[in-house]
């Protein structure tokens, strides 16, 4: 059986990259600043959990292997999102 669901890659950009892209797109319209236009306020940021938050969530797990896997996996994903080892 084949899976016909289409995979969509998610691309993440830093706030600085988004600001630069907006400024590049608005290169010839210097009517207002980024802060004044409020574009960034309309975006929903993805906030990555801290190491403390990851550890706190893993306290609810019963199995030590599940706990270790959850912590390692969470830190791996965060590292990849932030541009770590590809």
DSSP file (Angstrom, degrees, kcal/mol; ACC not computed):
  #  RESIDUE AA STRUCTURE BP1 BP2  ACC     N-H-->O    O-->H-N    N-H-->O    O-->H-N    TCO  KAPPA ALPHA  PHI   PSI    X-CA   Y-CA   Z-CA
    1    1 A X              0   0    0      0, 0.0     2,-0.3     0, 0.0     0, 0.0   0.000 360.0 360.0 360.0 135.2    0.0    0.0    0.0
    2    2 A X        -     0   0    0      2,-0.0     2,-0.7     0, 0.0     0, 0.0  -0.747 360.0-125.8-104.0 152.7    1.4    3.4   -0.9
    3    3 A X        -     0   0    0     -2,-0.3     0, 0.0     1,-0.1     0, 0.0  -0.865  19.2-171.9 -98.0 117.1    0.9    6.6    1.0
    4    4 A X        +     0   0    0     -2,-0.7     2,-0.2     2,-0.1    -1,-0.1   0.385  45.0 120.9 -91.3   4.0   -0.5    9.3   -1.3
    5    5 A X        -     0   0    0      1,-0.1     2,-0.5     0, 0.0    -2,-0.1  -0.507  65.0-126.9 -69.6 132.8   -0.2   12.1    1.3
    6    6 A X        -     0   0    0     -2,-0.2     2,-0.3     1,-0.0    -1,-0.1  -0.683  18.3-133.2 -83.6 128.9    2.0   14.9   -0.1
    7    7 A X        -     0   0    0     -2,-0.5     2,-0.5     1,-0.0    -1,-0.0  -0.640  17.6-160.3 -81.1 134.9    4.9   15.8    2.2
    8    8 A X        -     0   0    0     -2,-0.3     2,-0.2     2,-0.0    -2,-0.0  -0.975  12.6-136.1-119.2 122.3    5.4   19.5    2.7
    9    9 A X        -     0   0    0     -2,-0.5     2,-0.5     1,-0.0     0, 0.0  -0.524  14.2-141.4 -75.1 141.7    8.7   20.8    4.0
   10   10 A X        -     0   0    0     -2,-0.2     2,-0.5     2,-0.0    -1,-0.0  -0.911  13.4-160.8-104.6 127.5    8.6   23.4    6.7
   11   11 A X        -     0   0    0     -2,-0.5     2,-0.4     2,-0.0    -2,-0.0  -0.919   3.3-159.6-110.3 134.7   11.2   26.1    6.5
   12   12 A X        -     0   0    0     -2,-0.5     2,-0.3    69,-0.1    -2,-0.0  -0.900   6.3-170.2-114.5 141.7   12.0   28.3    9.5
   13   13 A X        -     0   0    0     -2,-0.4     2,-0.0     3,-0.0    -2,-0.0  -0.951  24.2-113.1-129.2 149.1   13.7   31.7    9.4
   14   14 A X     >  -     0   0    0     -2,-0.3     4,-2.1     1,-0.1     5,-0.2  -0.330  32.3-109.6 -74.4 163.3   15.1   33.8   12.2
   15   15 A X  H  > S+     0   0    0      1,-0.2     4,-2.5     2,-0.2     5,-0.2   0.890 120.8  53.6 -59.8 -39.4   13.5   37.1   13.1
   16   16 A X  H  > S+     0   0    0      1,-0.2     4,-2.3     2,-0.2    -1,-0.2   0.893 107.5  50.3 -63.7 -39.4   16.4   38.9   11.6
   17   17 A X  H  > S+     0   0    0      2,-0.2     4,-2.3     1,-0.2    -1,-0.2   0.889 110.3  49.9 -65.7 -38.9   16.1   37.1    8.3
   18   18 A X  H  X S+     0   0    0     -4,-2.1     4,-2.5     2,-0.2    -2,-0.2   0.922 110.5  50.0 -65.0 -43.8   12.3   37.9    8.2
   19   19 A X  H  X S+     0   0    0     -4,-2.5     4,-2.4     1,-0.2    -2,-0.2   0.920 111.2  49.2 -60.2 -43.1   13.1   41.6    8.8
   20   20 A X  H  X S+     0   0    0     -4,-2.3     4,-2.4     1,-0.2    -1,-0.2   0.900 110.4  50.6 -64.2 -40.4   15.7   41.6    6.1
   21   21 A X  H  X S+     0   0    0     -4,-2.3     4,-2.4     2,-0.2    -1,-0.2   0.903 110.6  48.9 -64.3 -41.4   13.3   39.9    3.6
   22   22 A X  H  X S+     0   0    0     -4,-2.5     4,-1.8     1,-0.2    -2,-0.2   0.926 112.2  48.4 -64.3 -43.5   10.6   42.5    4.4
   23   23 A X  H  < S+     0   0    0     -4,-2.4    -2,-0.2     1,-0.2    -1,-0.2   0.888 111.3  50.4 -64.7 -38.1   13.1   45.3    3.9
   24   24 A X  H >< S+     0   0    0     -4,-2.4     3,-1.2     1,-0.2    -1,-0.2   0.903 111.7  47.8 -65.2 -40.4   14.2   43.8    0.6
   25   25 A X  H 3< S+     0   0    0     -4,-2.4     3,-0.3     1,-0.3    -1,-0.2   0.802 116.3  44.0 -69.2 -28.7   10.7   43.5   -0.6
   26   26 A X  T >< S+     0   0    0     -4,-1.8     3,-1.6    -5,-0.2    -1,-0.3  -0.051  76.1 134.4-104.0  29.5   10.0   47.1    0.4
   27   27 A X  T <  S+     0   0    0     -3,-1.2    -1,-0.2     1,-0.3    -2,-0.1   0.796  76.6  33.3 -53.2 -36.0   13.2   48.4   -1.0
   28   28 A X  T 3  S+     0   0    0     -3,-0.3     2,-0.6     1,-0.1    -1,-0.3   0.322 103.7  77.4-108.9   8.2   11.7   51.4   -2.8
   29   29 A X    <   +     0   0    0     -3,-1.6     3,-0.4     1,-0.1    -1,-0.1  -0.863  45.8 167.6-119.2  96.4    8.9   52.2   -0.3
   30   30 A X        +     0   0    0     -2,-0.6     3,-0.1     1,-0.2    -1,-0.1  -0.183  36.2 121.3 -99.6  41.0   10.3   54.0    2.7
   31   31 A X  S    S+     0   0    0      1,-0.2     2,-0.3    -2,-0.1    -1,-0.2   0.903  78.4   2.3 -73.8 -41.3    7.0   55.1    4.0
   32   32 A X  S    S-     0   0    0     -3,-0.4    -1,-0.2     3,-0.0     2,-0.1  -0.937  74.1-108.2-142.5 163.1    7.1   53.5    7.4
   33   33 A X     >  -     0   0    0     -2,-0.3     4,-2.1     1,-0.1     5,-0.2  -0.414  38.2-104.2 -85.8 167.9    9.5   51.4    9.5
   34   34 A X  H  >>S+     0   0    0      1,-0.2     4,-1.3     2,-0.2     5,-0.5   0.891 122.6  51.9 -58.6 -40.3    9.1   47.7   10.2
   35   35 A X  H  45S+     0   0    0      1,-0.2    -1,-0.2     2,-0.2     3,-0.2   0.892 110.0  49.0 -64.9 -38.7    7.9   48.5   13.8
   36   36 A X  H  45S+     0   0    0      1,-0.2    -1,-0.2     2,-0.1    -2,-0.2   0.846 107.2  53.7 -70.9 -34.0    5.4   51.0   12.5
   37   37 A X  H  <5S-     0   0    0     -4,-2.1    -1,-0.2     1,-0.1    -2,-0.2   0.761  93.2-145.8 -76.6 -22.5    3.8   48.7    9.9
   38   38 A X  T  X5 +     0   0    0     -4,-1.3     4,-0.6    -5,-0.2     3,-0.2   0.658  51.5 137.5  72.4  16.2    3.2   45.9   12.5
   39   39 A X  T >4<S+     0   0    0     -5,-0.5     3,-1.5     1,-0.2     4,-0.4   0.928  70.6  52.2 -61.0 -45.1    3.9   43.0   10.1
   40   40 A X  G >4 S+     0   0    0     -6,-0.4     3,-1.0     1,-0.3    -1,-0.2   0.805 101.8  60.9 -64.1 -28.3    5.9   41.1   12.7
   41   41 A X  G 34 S+     0   0    0     -3,-0.2    -1,-0.3     1,-0.2    -2,-0.2   0.707  99.6  57.1 -70.1 -18.3    3.1   41.4   15.2
   42   42 A X  G << S+     0   0    0     -3,-1.5     2,-0.3    -4,-0.6    -1,-0.2   0.541  92.4  87.6 -89.1  -7.9    0.8   39.5   12.9
   43   43 A X  S <  S-     0   0    0     -3,-1.0     2,-0.7    -4,-0.4    -3,-0.0  -0.639  73.6-134.6 -92.4 149.7    3.1   36.5   12.7
   44   44 A X        -     0   0    0     -2,-0.3     2,-0.1     2,-0.0    -3,-0.1  -0.903  24.6-145.1-103.3 110.8    3.0   33.6   15.1
   45   45 A X        -     0   0    0     -2,-0.7     2,-0.7     1,-0.1     0, 0.0  -0.384   9.5-126.9 -74.9 152.9    6.5   32.7   16.2
   46   46 A X        -     0   0    0     -2,-0.1     2,-0.6     2,-0.0    -1,-0.1  -0.895  25.8-157.1 -96.0 118.3    7.6   29.1   16.9
   47   47 A X        -     0   0    0     -2,-0.7     2,-0.3     0, 0.0    -2,-0.0  -0.866   5.9-143.2-102.4 123.2    9.1   29.1   20.4
   48   48 A X        -     0   0    0     -2,-0.6     2,-0.1     1,-0.1    -2,-0.0  -0.607  24.6-110.8 -82.9 141.6   11.5   26.3   21.1
   49   49 A X        -     0   0    0     -2,-0.3     2,-0.1     1,-0.1    -1,-0.1  -0.378  29.0-120.7 -71.2 149.9   11.5   24.8   24.6
   50   50 A X     >  -     0   0    0      1,-0.1     4,-2.2    -2,-0.1     5,-0.2  -0.354  29.6-103.1 -78.9 167.3   14.4   25.4   26.9
   51   51 A X  H  > S+     0   0    0      1,-0.2     4,-2.4     2,-0.2     5,-0.2   0.879 124.8  54.0 -57.5 -38.1   16.4   22.5   28.4
   52   52 A X  H  > S+     0   0    0      1,-0.2     4,-2.4     2,-0.2    -1,-0.2   0.896 107.5  49.0 -64.9 -40.4   14.5   23.1   31.7
   53   53 A X  H  > S+     0   0    0      2,-0.2     4,-2.3     1,-0.2    -1,-0.2   0.884 110.7  50.9 -67.2 -38.2   11.1   22.8   30.0
   54   54 A X  H  X S+     0   0    0     -4,-2.2     4,-1.9     2,-0.2    -2,-0.2   0.932 112.2  46.5 -63.1 -45.5   12.2   19.6   28.2
   55   55 A X  H  X S+     0   0    0     -4,-2.4     4,-0.8     1,-0.2    -2,-0.2   0.907 110.7  52.9 -64.1 -41.2   13.3   18.1   31.5
   56   56 A X  H >< S+     0   0    0     -4,-2.4     3,-0.8     1,-0.2     4,-0.3   0.918 110.4  47.2 -60.9 -44.1   10.1   19.2   33.3
   57   57 A X  H >< S+     0   0    0     -4,-2.3     3,-1.2     1,-0.2    -1,-0.2   0.853 107.0  57.5 -65.8 -34.3    7.9   17.5   30.6
   58   58 A X  H >< S+     0   0    0     -4,-1.9     3,-1.5     1,-0.2    -1,-0.2   0.654  87.2  78.1 -74.2 -13.3    9.9   14.3   30.8
   59   59 A X  T << S+     0   0    0     -4,-0.8    -1,-0.2    -3,-0.8    -2,-0.2   0.727  86.1  61.8 -65.1 -20.8    9.2   14.0   34.5
   60   60 A X  T <  S+     0   0    0     -3,-1.2     2,-0.3    -4,-0.3    -1,-0.3   0.466  82.9 101.5 -85.7  -0.8    5.8   12.7   33.7
   61   61 A X    <   -     0   0    0     -3,-1.5     6,-0.0     1,-0.1    -3,-0.0  -0.660  57.6-158.0 -89.9 140.4    7.1    9.7   31.8
   62   62 A X  S    S+     0   0    0     -2,-0.3     2,-0.4     5,-0.0    -1,-0.1   0.795  71.9  69.3 -85.3 -30.8    7.2    6.3   33.6
   63   63 A X     >  -     0   0    0      1,-0.1     4,-2.3     2,-0.0     5,-0.1  -0.771  68.4-146.9 -99.7 132.5    9.9    4.6   31.5
   64   64 A X  H  > S+     0   0    0     -2,-0.4     4,-2.7     1,-0.2     5,-0.2   0.873 101.9  51.3 -64.4 -37.9   13.5    5.6   31.8
   65   65 A X  H  > S+     0   0    0      2,-0.2     4,-2.5     1,-0.2    -1,-0.2   0.889 110.1  49.5 -66.8 -37.4   14.2    4.8   28.1
   66   66 A X  H  > S+     0   0    0      2,-0.2     4,-2.7     1,-0.2    -2,-0.2   0.913 112.1  49.0 -64.4 -41.9   11.2    6.8   27.1
   67   67 A X  H  X S+     0   0    0     -4,-2.3     4,-2.5     2,-0.2    -2,-0.2   0.943 113.7  44.4 -62.7 -49.8   12.5    9.7   29.2
   68   68 A X  H  X S+     0   0    0     -4,-2.7     4,-2.8     1,-0.2     5,-0.2   0.906 115.1  49.4 -63.3 -42.0   16.0    9.6   27.8
   69   69 A X  H  X S+     0   0    0     -4,-2.5     4,-2.9    -5,-0.2     5,-0.2   0.906 110.8  49.8 -63.5 -42.6   14.7    9.2   24.3
   70   70 A X  H  X S+     0   0    0     -4,-2.7     4,-2.5     2,-0.2    -2,-0.2   0.935 114.0  44.8 -61.6 -47.1   12.3   12.1   24.7
   71   71 A X  H  X S+     0   0    0     -4,-2.5     4,-2.3     2,-0.2    -2,-0.2   0.939 116.9  44.4 -64.1 -47.5   15.1   14.4   26.0
   72   72 A X  H  X S+     0   0    0     -4,-2.8     4,-2.2    -5,-0.2    -2,-0.2   0.918 115.4  48.1 -64.4 -43.5   17.6   13.3   23.4
   73   73 A X  H  X S+     0   0    0     -4,-2.9     4,-2.5    -5,-0.2    -1,-0.2   0.901 111.1  50.3 -64.2 -41.4   15.1   13.6   20.6
   74   74 A X  H  X S+     0   0    0     -4,-2.5     4,-2.3    -5,-0.2    -2,-0.2   0.932 112.9  45.6 -62.1 -46.4   13.9   17.0   21.7
   75   75 A X  H  X S+     0   0    0     -4,-2.3     4,-2.2    -5,-0.2    -1,-0.2   0.856 111.6  53.3 -67.0 -34.7   17.4   18.4   21.9
   76   76 A X  H  X S+     0   0    0     -4,-2.2     4,-2.3    -5,-0.2    -2,-0.2   0.940 110.4  46.5 -63.7 -47.9   18.3   16.9   18.5
   77   77 A X  H  X S+     0   0    0     -4,-2.5     4,-2.6     1,-0.2    -2,-0.2   0.913 112.6  49.7 -62.6 -43.5   15.3   18.5   16.8
   78   78 A X  H  X S+     0   0    0     -4,-2.3     4,-2.1     1,-0.2    -1,-0.2   0.911 110.3  51.0 -62.1 -42.0   16.1   21.9   18.4
   79   79 A X  H  <>S+     0   0    0     -4,-2.2     5,-3.3     1,-0.2    -1,-0.2   0.909 111.3  47.8 -61.2 -42.8   19.7   21.6   17.3
   80   80 A X  H ><5S+     0   0    0     -4,-2.3     3,-1.5     3,-0.2    -2,-0.2   0.909 110.5  51.3 -66.3 -41.8   18.7   20.9   13.7
   81   81 A X  H 3<5S+     0   0    0     -4,-2.6    -1,-0.2     1,-0.3    -2,-0.2   0.880 108.1  53.0 -61.3 -38.2   16.1   23.7   13.7
   82   82 A X  T 3<5S-     0   0    0     -4,-2.1    -1,-0.3    -5,-0.2    -2,-0.2   0.372 129.0 -96.3 -82.6   6.4   18.8   26.1   14.9
   83   83 A X  T < 5S+     0   0    0     -3,-1.5    -3,-0.2    -5,-0.1     3,-0.2   0.656  72.8 150.4  93.0  16.4   21.2   25.0   12.1
   84   84 A X      < -     0   0    0     -5,-3.3    -1,-0.1     1,-0.2    -8,-0.0   0.092  60.2 -21.2 -68.5-170.7   23.2   22.4   13.9
   85   85 A X              0   0    0      1,-0.2    -1,-0.2     0, 0.0    -2,-0.1   0.007 360.0 360.0 -40.2 122.3   24.8   19.4   12.3
   86   86 A X              0   0    0     -3,-0.2    -1,-0.2    -6,-0.0    -2,-0.1   0.409 360.0 360.0-101.3 360.0   23.0   18.7    9.0
